[in-house]
Amino acid sequence: MTTGKINVSVENIFPLIKKFLYSDHEIFLRELVSNATDATLKLKHLASIGEAKVEYGNPIIEVKIDKENKKLHIIDQGLGMTAEEVEKYINQVAFSGAEEFLEKYKDSAKDSGIIGHFGLGFYSAFMVASKVEIITKSFKDEPAAHWTCDGSPEFTLVPSDKTDRGTEIILHIAEDSLEFLEDFKIRELLKKYNKFMPVPIKFGTKKETLPKPEDAPEDFKAEEIEVDNIINNPTPAWTKAPTELKDEDYKNFYRELYPMQFEDPLFSIHLNVDYPFNLTGILYFPKMSADLQLQKDKIQLYQNQVYVTDNVEGIVPEFLVMLRGVIDSPDIPLNVSRSYLQSDGNVKKISNYITRKVADKLKSLFNENREDFEQKWNDIKIVLEYGMLSEDKFYEKAGDFVLYPTVDEKYFTLTELKEKIAANQTDKNGKLVVLYASNKEAQHGYIDIAKEKGYEVMLLDSPIVSHLIQKLESDNENLTFVRVDSDHIDKLIQKEDTQISKLSEEESTKLKTVLEELVPKATYTVQLEAMDSNAAPFMITQPEFMRRMKEMSQSGGGGMFGMGNFPEMYNLVVNTNSNLATTILSTEDKSAQEHLVKQAMDLAKISQGLLKGEELTAFVKRSFEMIK
């Protein structure tokens, strides 16, 4: 029997481990199952190169609860350890079994999926256990060993009568951690961290009904047998080549990742790169809601099939954190810290690669089946528009597939749109004017007027559209976006042929004075315009610049400081060529004149959805009285 002190630089490493090694004590199970997987994969590798003269077989890892004796067992059939190796790898914490193994077999072991740092990972067991035992038998022809430690730096190491290859770790669960003796808790942790580990993990048994023989009589009672309950899927979709998978396989894997998600994803992107870093994974575009916040933390990060986190900010470009799926990279450490991610060069390369890969996939989807891409546009546009604003590399490629729909559901790329409207929507200064609506229903009247002129009206209704059009304008010379309700149509796209006003200058001044006395100055600026006599006599518009700055300020960033709280300002555009303008001017009775202005003003407000509450009630009452 050997006794001794664990060779660590501080006497009291165990309290330190318990307190600081991981913020979350449940991680111990991830670490121990990872080590068991590591030992199994090492054996597979040594057997494949002829260094281990053993039958690899179909090894599993078993997790067992012994509630009565307050013990938790983790048992593997991997390469095991000799007493000398226990002394080296367990007692001398400074060594790392996996690191040394990788160094020795680095050329042939590169792809064998070995997980790092055995030493400290093993010691995470003391976060939940008052005593830990290791019973281990090496694949080499040497006696088994039994190591015991009660959480102090003292240990014992004695021979064991274990005859089968592999390692059993027994945790004597501490009084403050008895939750880890509950079936549901261990099942939950195995599902969370080890759901896709590359070696089958057994947790208990389950009953399975044998298939009914073809010639079975009607009263045949199907036989039930007890089988191992394998809790993980050792070969998840992302570990396979894209050529091995069909559409249905991707959908099935999505359901496996998100069992509570009832809608299929719109499409998936399979990531697979081995230079200059290793990365595999599958990203899914789900149907998007306009609320950017609801979608986050749905992508799961793995390291060699071991779950790490679902907070992938810094690894996945910000605009894609709203997607779902899995990313697996051995180049990202198990203990991910924000500062590590921000300073690590590999992580930035991974982020750039994912951006490029997503852009390439979107371009190919657009080229392969444009009609299908157009149908999905409204469900994915928020992500893509956000990507254009936040990632320059994505913005550069976006011109190939980002769409701009019209109110009539025709879809154009920006290049196509420019060609389509060049002849009709270029103003007298040579500027190409893109008219857009943000709400088809609320701005219906303005859209109609624009369409009567033969103009195309785009429907740009995402919450970040003001930021996006600002960027497009700055990158496209002589291109401007204006919302259809920001002025009357002849002012939005000014041509040479201006209308002549029926009113003299003196009459116009008089009309403006009358209106300014009756219209609230704090909210409305009166603007007289000579328009077609059939155009609306009163029209309320909201200046493009003011509205856009306010929207940008409200949706975060951009815009002028404090514009988000700025009161709403509108223009009241009055058509001086309308019969109503002449009538108001010639009405001598002040109260009749006021009545005309009030009614016209309310009608203009209705067309902008601005007449509400008390004002709307009064308008309805007044209108009924007029038709008695």
C-alpha positions in Angstrom: 0.0 0.0 0.0 1.2 3.5 -0.9 0.3 6.6 1.0 1.5 10.1 0.4 0.7 13.7 -0.3 -0.6 14.9 -3.7 2.1 16.8 -5.4 0.6 20.2 -5.7 2.0 23.6 -5.0 -0.6 24.6 -2.4 -1.5 22.4 0.5 -5.2 23.4 0.4 -6.0 22.9 -3.3 -9.3 21.2 -2.5 -11.0 24.2 -0.9 -9.7 26.2 -3.8 -11.1 23.7 -6.3 -14.4 23.6 -4.5 -14.7 27.4 -4.5 -13.0 28.6 -7.7 -12.3 25.9 -10.3 -15.7 26.3 -11.8 -18.5 28.6 -10.9 -21.0 25.9 -11.5 -20.6 22.7 -9.4 -22.6 20.6 -11.9 -19.6 20.8 -14.3 -18.0 17.9 -12.4 -20.1 15.3 -14.4 -19.1 16.9 -17.7 -15.4 16.6 -16.7 -15.5 13.0 -15.5 -17.6 11.8 -18.5 -15.2 13.7 -20.8 -12.2 12.0 -19.1 -13.9 8.6 -19.6 -14.5 9.4 -23.2 -10.9 10.5 -23.6 -9.7 7.2 -22.1 -11.9 5.3 -24.5 -10.8 7.2 -27.6 -7.2 6.9 -26.6 -7.6 3.1 -26.5 -9.3 3.1 -29.9 -6.4 5.1 -31.4 -3.7 2.9 -29.8 -5.5 -0.3 -31.0 -5.8 1.2 -34.5 -2.1 1.8 -34.8 -1.2 -1.6 -33.3 0.3 -0.2 -30.0 -2.5 -1.7 -27.8 -2.8 -5.4 -28.5 -6.4 -5.6 -27.3 -9.9 -6.0 -28.8 -11.5 -2.6 -28.8 -15.0 -3.9 -29.2 -18.0 -1.7 -28.5 -17.1 0.1 -25.3 -19.6 2.2 -23.4 -19.4 4.6 -20.4 -21.8 3.9 -17.6 -23.1 6.3 -15.0 -24.7 4.7 -11.9 -26.4 6.0 -8.8 -26.2 4.2 -5.5 -28.6 6.3 -3.5 -28.6 4.1 -0.4 -24.8 4.4 0.0 -24.7 8.0 -1.3 -22.4 7.1 -4.2 -22.1 8.0 -7.8 -20.1 5.7 -10.2 -18.7 6.6 -13.6 -17.3 3.5 -15.3 -15.5 3.3 -18.6 -13.9 0.5 -20.7 -11.0 2.7 -21.9 -7.3 2.2 -21.6 -7.2 2.4 -17.8 -4.1 3.2 -15.7 -1.3 1.4 -13.9 -0.4 2.3 -10.3 2.5 4.2 -11.7 0.2 6.2 -14.0 -2.2 6.9 -11.2 0.8 8.2 -9.2 1.8 10.4 -12.2 -1.5 11.7 -13.6 -3.6 11.9 -10.4 -1.1 12.6 -7.7 1.1 15.0 -9.7 -1.6 17.4 -10.8 0.9 19.5 -12.8 0.9 16.7 -15.5 -1.8 16.4 -18.0 -2.4 13.0 -19.4 -4.0 14.2 -22.6 -1.3 16.7 -23.3 1.4 14.2 -23.0 -0.5 11.7 -25.0 -1.1 14.2 -27.8 2.6 15.2 -27.8 3.7 11.6 -28.2 1.1 10.7 -30.9 0.5 14.1 -32.3 0.7 13.2 -36.0 -1.6 10.2 -35.8 -3.8 11.3 -33.0 -4.8 14.7 -34.5 -8.2 13.5 -35.6 -9.0 11.0 -32.8 -11.0 13.5 -30.8 -9.0 13.7 -27.6 -10.2 16.1 -24.9 -7.6 18.0 -22.9 -6.5 18.4 -19.3 -7.2 15.2 -17.4 -5.6 16.5 -14.2 -7.7 19.4 -13.0 -10.8 18.1 -14.7 -10.7 15.1 -12.5 -10.3 17.1 -9.4 -13.6 18.9 -10.1 -15.1 15.7 -8.4 -14.2 17.2 -5.1 -16.7 20.0 -5.6 -19.5 17.5 -4.8 -17.7 14.6 -3.1 -16.3 14.2 0.4 -14.3 11.2 -0.8 -13.3 9.9 -4.3 -12.1 6.5 -5.3 -10.5 5.3 -8.5 -10.4 1.6 -9.3 -8.5 1.2 -12.6 -7.0 -1.7 -14.7 -4.7 -0.8 -17.6 -4.9 -2.4 -21.0 -1.2 -3.3 -20.3 -0.7 -6.6 -18.5 -0.3 -5.0 -15.0 -2.2 -5.3 -11.7 -5.2 -3.0 -11.1 -4.9 -0.1 -8.7 -7.3 1.4 -6.2 -6.7 5.1 -5.2 -8.7 6.8 -2.4 -8.6 10.4 -1.3 -10.9 12.2 1.2 -10.5 15.7 0.0 -7.3 16.5 2.0 -3.9 16.3 0.3 -3.4 12.8 1.7 -4.2 9.7 -0.5 -3.9 5.9 -0.4 -3.0 3.7 -3.4 -3.4 -0.1 -3.1 -3.7 -3.0 -5.5 -7.2 -4.0 -6.6 -8.7 -7.2 -7.8 -10.5 -5.6 -10.8 -10.0 -7.9 -13.8 -11.7 -6.0 -16.7 -10.0 -3.2 -18.5 -11.0 0.5 -17.8 -11.6 2.8 -14.9 -14.3 3.2 -12.3 -14.6 6.5 -10.4 -16.7 6.4 -7.2 -17.8 9.7 -5.8 -19.0 9.7 -2.1 -21.4 12.5 -2.5 -21.1 15.2 0.2 -24.0 16.3 2.4 -24.4 19.6 0.6 -24.6 18.0 -2.8 -27.2 15.2 -2.3 -29.1 16.5 -5.4 -26.5 14.6 -7.5 -28.0 11.3 -6.2 -31.3 12.0 -7.9 -32.1 10.3 -11.2 -33.7 13.3 -12.8 -30.7 15.6 -11.9 -28.1 13.2 -13.4 -30.3 12.6 -16.5 -30.7 16.3 -16.9 -26.9 16.9 -16.7 -26.0 14.1 -19.0 -28.6 15.4 -21.6 -27.2 18.9 -21.2 -23.4 18.3 -21.4 -23.0 14.8 -22.9 -25.9 14.5 -25.3 -23.6 14.2 -28.3 -20.5 12.6 -26.7 -18.7 10.2 -29.2 -18.9 7.1 -26.9 -22.3 5.7 -25.9 -23.3 6.6 -22.3 -25.5 4.2 -20.3 -27.7 5.5 -17.6 -30.0 2.8 -16.2 -32.1 0.5 -18.4 -35.4 0.7 -20.2 -38.0 -1.7 -21.5 -38.3 -2.4 -25.2 -41.0 -4.4 -26.9 -39.7 -7.0 -29.3 -41.3 -6.9 -32.8 -44.2 -9.2 -33.5 -43.4 -12.2 -35.7 -45.1 -12.1 -39.1 -47.0 -15.4 -38.5 -48.0 -14.5 -34.9 -51.5 -15.4 -33.8 -54.1 -12.6 -33.0 -53.8 -13.1 -29.3 -49.9 -12.9 -29.4 -48.5 -11.0 -26.5 -45.4 -9.1 -27.5 -42.4 -9.8 -25.3 -40.7 -7.0 -23.4 -37.0 -7.0 -22.7 -34.8 -4.8 -20.6 -32.0 -3.0 -22.5 -29.3 -0.4 -21.7 -30.7 3.1 -21.7 -28.2 5.0 -23.9 -28.7 8.6 -23.2 -26.6 10.2 -26.0 -26.3 10.2 -29.7 -22.6 9.5 -30.4 -22.8 10.4 -34.1 -24.8 13.6 -34.4 -25.4 15.1 -37.8 -22.6 17.7 -37.6 -20.0 15.0 -37.3 -21.0 13.5 -40.7 -20.1 14.8 -44.2 -22.7 16.9 -45.9 -22.9 14.3 -48.7 -24.1 11.7 -46.1 -27.1 13.9 -45.1 -30.5 14.6 -46.8 -32.9 17.5 -46.0 -34.8 15.2 -43.7 -31.7 14.4 -41.7 -31.1 18.1 -41.0 -34.7 18.6 -39.9 -34.5 15.5 -37.6 -31.4 16.8 -36.0 -33.1 20.2 -35.5 -35.9 18.5 -33.7 -33.3 16.6 -31.6 -31.7 19.9 -30.6 -35.0 21.7 -30.0 -37.7 19.2 -29.0 -40.1 22.0 -28.0 -39.8 23.8 -31.4 -42.7 22.9 -33.5 -41.9 24.7 -36.7 -39.2 23.3 -39.1 -36.3 25.6 -39.8 -36.3 27.5 -43.1 -32.9 26.1 -44.2 -29.6 25.0 -42.7 -25.9 25.8 -43.3 -23.3 23.0 -42.7 -20.0 24.3 -41.5 -16.9 22.2 -42.1 -13.3 23.6 -42.0 -10.0 22.2 -41.0 -7.6 25.0 -41.8 -6.4 27.4 -40.4 -8.5 26.0 -37.5 -10.9 23.1 -36.9 -14.6 23.8 -36.9 -17.7 21.8 -37.7 -21.3 22.6 -37.1 -24.8 23.2 -38.5 -26.6 26.5 -38.3 -30.3 26.8 -38.9 -32.4 29.8 -39.9 -35.6 29.6 -38.0 -38.6 31.8 -38.7 -37.7 35.2 -37.3 -39.8 37.5 -35.2 -39.3 41.3 -35.3 -38.2 41.2 -31.7 -34.4 40.8 -31.9 -34.0 40.0 -28.2 -36.2 36.9 -28.0 -34.0 34.7 -30.2 -30.6 34.8 -28.6 -28.7 31.9 -26.9 -30.0 29.2 -29.1 -26.7 28.2 -30.7 -24.8 25.5 -28.7 -21.0 25.5 -28.6 -19.2 22.1 -28.2 -15.6 21.1 -28.0 -15.2 17.6 -29.5 -18.8 16.9 -28.9 -18.7 18.1 -25.3 -21.2 20.9 -24.5 -19.5 24.1 -23.4 -22.1 26.9 -23.5 -25.0 28.5 -25.3 -23.5 32.0 -25.0 -21.7 32.2 -28.3 -21.2 35.9 -28.5 -17.7 36.6 -29.7 -17.4 33.3 -31.6 -20.4 33.7 -33.9 -20.8 37.1 -35.5 -23.3 39.2 -33.6 -26.0 39.3 -36.3 -26.1 35.4 -36.4 -26.6 34.9 -32.6 -30.3 34.8 -33.5 -29.8 31.6 -35.4 -30.0 28.1 -34.0 -27.7 25.1 -34.2 -24.4 23.8 -33.1 -20.7 24.8 -33.5 -18.0 22.4 -32.5 -14.3 23.4 -32.4 -11.4 21.8 -30.5 -9.7 25.2 -30.8 -12.0 26.8 -28.2 -11.2 25.9 -24.6 -13.8 24.2 -22.4 -13.7 27.1 -19.9 -14.6 29.9 -22.2 -14.1 33.4 -20.7 -15.2 36.6 -22.4 -11.7 38.1 -22.1 -10.2 35.0 -23.7 -12.5 35.2 -26.6 -11.9 38.8 -27.2 -8.1 38.4 -27.3 -7.9 35.1 -29.2 -6.9 35.3 -32.8 -8.5 31.9 -33.7 -11.9 33.1 -32.5 -11.8 36.1 -34.8 -10.9 33.9 -37.7 -13.8 31.6 -36.8 -16.2 34.5 -36.7 -15.0 35.7 -40.1 -15.3 32.2 -41.6 -18.8 31.8 -40.4 -19.8 35.2 -41.8 -18.3 34.2 -45.2 -19.9 30.7 -45.2 -23.4 32.1 -44.4 -23.1 34.7 -47.1 -22.0 32.0 -49.7 -24.9 29.8 -48.7 -27.4 32.6 -49.0 -26.1 33.4 -52.4 -26.3 29.8 -53.6 -29.9 29.5 -52.2 -30.8 32.7 -54.1 -29.3 31.5 -57.3 -30.6 27.9 -57.1 -34.2 28.8 -56.4 -35.0 32.4 -56.3 -38.7 31.9 -56.0 -38.3 29.9 -52.8 -35.8 32.4 -51.5 -38.3 35.3 -52.1 -41.0 33.4 -50.2 -38.7 33.1 -47.2 -37.5 36.6 -47.4 -39.8 38.1 -44.7 -38.8 35.4 -42.2 -35.0 36.0 -42.6 -34.7 39.7 -43.6 -34.2 41.0 -40.0 -31.0 38.9 -39.6 -29.6 39.9 -43.0 -30.3 43.6 -42.6 -28.7 43.5 -39.2 -25.7 41.7 -40.8 -25.3 44.4 -43.4 -25.2 47.0 -40.7 -22.9 45.2 -38.3 -20.4 43.2 -40.5 -18.6 44.9 -43.4 -17.6 41.5 -44.8 -21.2 40.5 -45.0 -22.3 43.8 -46.4 -19.8 43.4 -49.3 -21.4 40.1 -50.3 -25.0 41.1 -49.5 -25.7 42.8 -52.8 -25.9 39.4 -54.5 -28.9 38.2 -52.5 -30.5 40.9 -50.2 -33.9 41.7 -51.6 -36.0 44.9 -51.6 -39.7 44.0 -52.0 -42.4 46.3 -53.4 -45.8 46.8 -51.9 -47.1 44.5 -54.7 -44.7 41.7 -53.6 -42.2 42.0 -56.4 -38.6 41.5 -55.3 -35.5 43.2 -56.6 -31.9 43.2 -55.6 -30.5 46.8 -55.3 -28.9 46.6 -58.7 -32.2 45.4 -60.3 -34.1 48.1 -58.5 -31.9 50.9 -59.7 -32.3 49.7 -63.3 -36.1 49.3 -62.9 -36.7 52.8 -61.6 -34.0 54.8 -63.4 -36.2 56.1 -66.2 -39.1 57.2 -64.1 -37.8 58.0 -60.7 -34.8 60.2 -61.4 -35.4 63.8 -60.3 -34.4 67.0 -62.0 -31.0 66.9 -60.1 -30.1 63.5 -61.4 -30.9 61.8 -58.1 -32.5 58.3 -58.1 -35.4 58.4 -55.7 -36.5 55.1 -54.0 -40.0 55.5 -52.6 -40.9 53.2 -49.7 -43.6 52.5 -47.2 -43.2 51.1 -43.8 -46.8 50.1 -43.3 -48.9 49.2 -46.3 -52.2 49.7 -44.6 -51.5 53.0 -42.7 -49.8 54.6 -45.8 -52.3 53.2 -48.4 -53.4 56.6 -49.6 -49.9 57.8 -50.3 -48.9 54.6 -51.9 -51.9 54.9 -54.3 -50.9 58.4 -55.3 -47.4 57.3 -56.1 -48.6 54.3 -58.1 -50.9 56.5 -60.1 -47.8 58.3 -61.3 -46.3 54.9 -62.3 -43.8 54.8 -59.5 -42.6 51.7 -57.7 -43.1 51.8 -53.9 -40.9 49.5 -51.8 -42.1 47.9 -48.6 -39.3 48.3 -46.0 -40.8 47.6 -42.6 -38.1 46.2 -40.4 -37.3 48.0 -37.1 -33.8 48.9 -38.3 -34.7 50.2 -41.8 -33.7 53.8 -41.0 -30.2 52.7 -40.2 -30.0 50.5 -43.3 -31.1 53.1 -45.8 -28.7 55.6 -44.2 -25.9 53.2 -45.0 -27.1 52.4 -48.5 -27.4 56.2 -49.3 -23.8 56.8 -48.1 -22.5 54.0 -50.2 -24.5 54.7 -53.4 -23.9 58.1 -55.0 -27.1 59.9 -56.2 -29.4 57.5 -54.5 -31.9 58.6 -51.9 -34.7 56.8 -50.0 -37.9 58.7 -49.1 -41.0 57.4 -47.4 -44.1 58.0 -49.4 -45.8 60.0 -46.7 -42.9 62.4 -46.1 -44.2 65.0 -48.7 -46.6 65.3 -51.5 -45.5 63.2 -54.5 -44.4 66.0 -56.8 -42.0 67.2 -54.1 -40.7 63.7 -53.4 -39.6 63.3 -57.0 -39.2 66.8 -58.4 -39.4 67.0 -62.2 -39.0 70.2 -64.3 -42.7 70.8 -65.0 -43.9 72.5 -61.8 -47.6 73.3 -61.4 -48.8 76.9 -61.5 -50.9 78.0 -58.5 -54.5 79.3 -59.1 -54.1 81.6 -56.2 -52.2 84.9 -56.4 -49.4 85.6 -54.0 -51.6 87.8 -51.9 -54.4 85.1 -51.7 -51.8 82.5 -50.7 -50.5 84.7 -47.9 -54.1 85.3 -46.7 -54.9 81.5 -46.8 -51.7 80.7 -44.9 -52.6 83.3 -42.2 -56.2 81.8 -41.8 -54.8 78.2 -41.5 -52.0 79.1 -39.1 -54.6 80.6 -36.7 -56.6 77.4 -36.7 -53.9 74.7 -36.9 -51.8 73.8 -33.7 -48.4 75.4 -34.3 -46.6 73.0 -31.8 -47.2 70.0 -34.0 -47.9 71.2 -37.6 -46.1 73.5 -40.1 -48.4 74.8 -42.8 -47.0 74.3 -46.3 -48.8 75.6 -49.4 -48.2 73.7 -52.6 -49.6 74.1 -56.1 -50.6 70.6 -57.1 -52.9 68.9 -59.6 -56.5 70.0 -58.8 -57.5 66.4 -58.4 -54.9 65.8 -55.7 -56.0 65.7 -52.0 -56.7 69.3 -50.7 -55.1 68.6 -47.3 -52.3 66.2 -46.7 -50.3 65.5 -43.6 -46.6 64.5 -44.1 -43.7 63.9 -41.8 -40.4 65.3 -42.9 -38.1 62.4 -43.9 -35.0 63.7 -42.1 -36.7 64.3 -38.7 -38.6 61.1 -38.7 -35.6 59.0 -39.7 -33.4 60.5 -37.1 -36.1 59.9 -34.5 -36.5 56.3 -35.6 -32.7 55.7 -35.5 -32.5 57.2 -32.1 -35.3 55.0 -30.8 -33.9 51.7 -32.3 -30.5 52.2 -30.7 -27.5 54.1 -32.0 -27.3 56.6 -34.8 -29.5 59.6 -35.1 -29.0 62.9 -33.3 -28.6 62.9 -29.6 -31.9 62.8 -27.7 -34.0 62.7 -30.9 -35.9 59.6 -29.6 -37.8 61.8 -27.1 -38.4 64.7 -29.6 -42.1 65.4 -30.1 -43.7 64.3 -33.3 -43.6 67.1 -36.0 -45.7 67.1 -39.1 -46.3 69.3 -42.2 -49.8 70.2 -43.2 -49.6 70.4 -47.0 -52.5 72.4 -48.5 -53.1 72.1 -52.3 -53.7 75.7 -53.5 -55.3 74.4 -56.7 -58.0 72.5 -54.9 -61.6 73.7 -54.7 -61.4 73.5 -50.9 -58.6 76.0 -50.7 -60.6 78.5 -52.7 -63.8 77.8 -50.6 -61.9 78.4 -47.3 -60.5 81.6 -48.7 -63.8 82.9 -49.8 -65.8 82.0 -46.7 -66.5 85.1 -44.7 -68.2 83.4 -41.8 -65.4 82.7 -39.3 -67.2 79.8 -37.6 -68.0 78.1 -41.1 -64.4 78.7 -42.1 -63.2 77.1 -38.9 -65.6 74.1 -39.4 -64.2 73.6 -43.0 -60.6 73.6 -41.8 -61.3 71.3 -38.8 -63.1 68.8 -41.0 -60.4 68.8 -43.7 -57.7 68.6 -41.1 -59.4 65.6 -39.4 -59.8 63.8 -42.8 -56.0 64.3 -43.4 -55.3 63.0 -39.9 -57.4 59.9 -40.5 -55.4 59.1 -43.7 -52.2 59.0 -41.5 -53.9 57.1 -38.6 -53.4 60.2 -36.4 -57.1 60.8 -35.4 -57.7 59.1 -32.1 -59.6 59.3 -28.8 -61.7 62.4 -28.1 -60.8 64.0 -31.5 -62.1 60.9 -33.4 -65.3 60.8 -31.3 -66.0 64.5 -32.1 -65.2 64.0 -35.8 -67.7 61.0 -36.1 -70.4 63.0 -34.3 -69.8 66.1 -36.5 -69.9 64.0 -39.6 -73.2 62.3 -38.7 -74.7 65.8 -38.1 -73.7 66.8 -41.6 -75.7 64.0 -43.2 -78.8 64.2 -41.2 
